[in-house]
């Protein structure tokens, strides 16, 4: 699914920095994970729509950040580093730096993008799209760790963007989830109800499958409106505790 990153915007950034941001988004949403080997440079450059020189510059930037490491010899190449994902402590610190207004704004954006995705997926999704999304929904329901929840939840929603057959909506979904998902699943099941989220995923898919555009739009927006409220509740909970108590 790395090819879905092609065209993800990083406004104001140079080309190599923009590619770095795209790859960092892929890490944040679980398209790339700790230990994953990146495709050969010529293949990855083609997938991202840039020259090999630009890609090398981007990978060099990521190595400096500790996000990518290079291994020599047989089986060598560029690999996602174990330092790529923030620790729970770092995420809690990031959460504390947010404001309620910022979290609400992020939730509003997520709900708006998801509503558009749901409506268009109901119009355009084919059987293969639905099978892929159903399988990802099942993986989410079986997830047991915050890392698995982050990865499977993001992949599920990105798959709906693919089903909507809109590159821009897919890119917007990736951007939103690269920021939202690490916060949403920072505390795993204590941040939100896995069962509730799973049921909502199924309801969205049911609406898409029966071609009910209005329901797909409404259910998708409601899903993220609820998650936005959950984020705000967690923020308020953190605000009443010390870092040592969290």
Secondary structure, DSSP 8 states (H G I E B T S, - for coil): -GGGGTT---TT--HHHHHHHHHHHHHHTTSS-TT-B---HHHHHHHHTS-HHHHHHHHHHHHHTTSEEEE-STT-EEEE-TTSS--HHHHHHHHHHS-HHHHHHHHHHHHHHHHHHHHHHHHH--HHHHHHHHHHHHHHHH--SHHHHHHHHHHHHHHHHHHTT-HHHHHHHHHHHHHHHHHHTTTGGGTS-HHHHHHHHHHHHHHHHTT-HHHHHHHHHHHHHHHHHHHHHHHHHHHTS-TTT-
